[in-house]
Amino acid sequence: MTTFTGLIGKKPLLSYVDPFPGLLGTDKRCGPCPRCGGSGEFGPRCVYNGRCFQCHGSGNWNYNVSTHRRWARQEAYQRDYAEEIAAKQHELREAEIAHAQLVNDWL
Ligand SMILES: [Zn+2]
C-alpha cells in the first residue's frame, strides 16, 4: 500500500494511481515549468519579449517520473483525507489564537 506523510501523519493512500506505470523513477516526463507555472510567460514584455527564461516560452519542463509520483501521492493524500486535514488545520489555528491570547495577557 502506498503511503504519504503529511499534516495528519503517515496514511495509506486510497485513491493513488501511478501516473506513469512501468516507467523508472529516473525517467523524464514533461510537467509545468517551475518558474512560470506552465504559462510560458514571466516578467515584463521588454525583457526577452515576456518569455520565461527557464522554458523559453514553452511552459514545459522535464521532471523525473519520481517527482510526478510524489505530486500524485500528495494530491491523493489531500483528496483522501480532506476532512481530517481541514480539522487539523482548524485545530492548529485555534491553538495559535489561544497562544497569542496567552502572550497578550501576559504582556
Ligand atoms: Zn517557464
Boltz pocket constraint, residues with backbone or C-beta under 6 A from the ligand:
constraints:
  - pocket:
      binder: B
      contacts: [[A, 33], [A, 34], [A, 35], [A, 36], [A, 37], [A, 38], [A, 39], [A, 40], [A, 41], [A, 52], [A, 53], [A, 54], [A, 55], [A, 56], [A, 57], [A, 58], [A, 59], [A, 60]]
      max_distance: 6.0
